[in-house]
């Protein structure tokens, strides 16, 4: 369903569910930031890290993403690439 043009966009949030993605996360985030900047809309990039044992959270922060560590996401939701991030979640 297309967005309603009467409702102003306040901010776009890109959410990436991740688990041990250090090998590809840097390139992915670089590409996402490069694609989002020309939109001329406020945006944020959130990496939902599901208890990675590698450097995934560090790489995400270095590239400018907010990180929600140890977000408990079910396999089905991760597979669909979406989830609900509650406002009470502390992001670093």
Beta strands, then each sheet from edge to edge (+ up, - down):
strand 1: 12-18
strand 2: 43-49
strand 3: 66-69
sheet 1: 1+ 2+ 3+
end
